[in-house]
Amino acid sequence: MHSYRYLRTFADEKLFHSPMNWKENAIKYLEDSLFPVPTELNEIDWKSGLSPKSDRLAQHLCAFSNQEGGGFLVFGVNNDATMFSVTKEQTDATVRTLGNIALNNLSHSI
């Protein structure tokens, strides 16, 4: 199991002063990662889909929970920064899977 020092949530008092700011921050990080030169940032990880390796996804969740301000997994972006649509069903399945990974693969649930 992976462990983490502390959990920073999207409601982190220093970085996110209202419930809507996490969305604004996510969009800013995504734009910064895509323009002018596409590159992933410490705060954002592009995903074209879920890896079957739940341990690897648990490492991502653990890393983001240990990073001040957290981080974002962005589904619908390929490694070459091209984007594609994600359906509601895919989104629901992804959220369920990530929740199960956090619950079952981390020593403290996120």
C-alpha positions as CSV (number, residue, x, y, z in Angstrom):
1,M,0.0,0.0,0.0
2,H,1.1,3.6,-0.7
3,S,1.1,6.1,2.1
4,Y,0.9,9.9,2.1
5,R,2.0,12.5,4.6
6,Y,-1.2,14.7,4.4
7,L,-4.1,15.2,2.2
8,R,-4.6,18.5,0.3
9,T,-8.1,18.8,-1.1
10,F,-9.5,21.0,-3.8
11,A,-10.8,23.2,-0.9
12,D,-7.2,23.9,0.3
13,E,-7.5,27.2,2.2
14,K,-4.4,28.8,0.6
15,L,-5.1,28.0,-3.0
16,F,-8.8,27.6,-3.4
17,H,-10.9,30.3,-1.7
18,S,-14.3,29.2,-3.0
19,P,-15.9,26.0,-4.2
20,M,-15.6,27.1,-7.8
21,N,-11.9,27.9,-7.8
22,W,-10.8,24.3,-8.2
23,K,-12.4,24.3,-11.6
24,E,-10.7,27.5,-12.6
25,N,-7.4,26.2,-11.4
26,A,-7.9,22.9,-13.3
27,I,-8.6,24.8,-16.5
28,K,-5.6,27.1,-16.0
29,Y,-3.3,24.2,-15.4
30,L,-4.7,22.4,-18.5
31,E,-4.3,25.5,-20.6
32,D,-0.7,26.0,-19.3
33,S,0.1,22.4,-20.1
34,L,-1.2,22.6,-23.6
35,F,0.0,26.1,-24.8
36,P,2.3,27.3,-26.1
37,V,4.3,24.0,-26.0
38,P,2.4,20.9,-24.9
39,T,3.9,19.4,-21.8
40,E,2.6,17.8,-18.7
41,L,3.1,19.7,-15.4
42,N,3.6,18.6,-11.9
43,E,0.0,19.5,-11.2
44,I,-1.6,17.8,-14.2
45,D,-1.3,14.3,-15.8
46,W,-3.0,13.7,-19.1
47,K,-4.8,10.4,-19.5
48,S,-6.1,8.7,-22.6
49,G,-7.7,6.0,-20.4
50,L,-7.3,4.1,-17.3
51,S,-4.3,1.8,-17.0
52,P,-5.1,-1.8,-15.9
53,K,-2.3,-1.4,-13.4
54,S,-4.1,-0.2,-10.3
55,D,-0.8,0.1,-8.4
56,R,0.4,2.7,-10.9
57,L,-2.8,4.7,-10.6
58,A,-2.5,4.5,-6.8
59,Q,1.0,6.1,-7.2
60,H,-0.5,9.0,-9.1
61,L,-3.2,9.5,-6.5
62,C,-0.7,9.3,-3.7
63,A,1.7,11.8,-5.4
64,F,-1.1,14.3,-6.0
65,S,-2.4,14.0,-2.4
66,N,1.1,14.7,-1.1
67,Q,1.7,17.7,-3.4
68,E,0.7,21.1,-2.0
69,G,-2.6,22.0,-3.7
70,G,-3.1,18.5,-5.1
71,G,-3.2,17.7,-8.8
72,F,-5.4,16.7,-11.6
73,L,-5.8,13.7,-13.8
74,V,-7.2,14.9,-17.1
75,F,-8.9,12.2,-19.1
76,G,-9.4,12.9,-22.8
77,V,-5.9,14.0,-23.6
78,N,-3.4,11.7,-25.4
79,N,0.3,11.8,-24.7
80,D,0.8,13.9,-27.8
81,A,-1.7,16.5,-26.4
82,T,-4.4,15.7,-28.9
83,M,-7.9,15.7,-27.2
84,F,-10.9,13.4,-27.6
85,S,-14.4,13.3,-26.1
86,V,-15.2,11.3,-23.0
87,T,-18.8,10.1,-22.5
88,K,-20.7,10.4,-19.3
89,E,-20.6,6.6,-19.0
90,Q,-16.8,6.6,-19.3
91,T,-16.6,9.4,-16.8
92,D,-18.8,7.6,-14.3
93,A,-16.7,4.4,-14.7
94,T,-13.5,6.3,-14.3
95,V,-14.6,8.0,-11.1
96,R,-15.8,4.7,-9.7
97,T,-12.5,2.9,-10.5
98,L,-10.4,5.7,-9.1
99,G,-12.5,5.7,-5.9
100,N,-12.0,2.0,-5.5
101,I,-8.3,2.3,-6.2
102,A,-8.0,5.0,-3.5
103,L,-10.0,3.0,-1.1
104,N,-8.2,-0.3,-1.7
105,N,-4.6,0.6,-2.6
106,L,-3.8,3.5,-0.3
107,S,-3.1,3.1,3.4
108,H,-5.3,6.2,4.1
109,S,-8.3,6.7,1.8
110,I,-8.5,9.9,-0.1
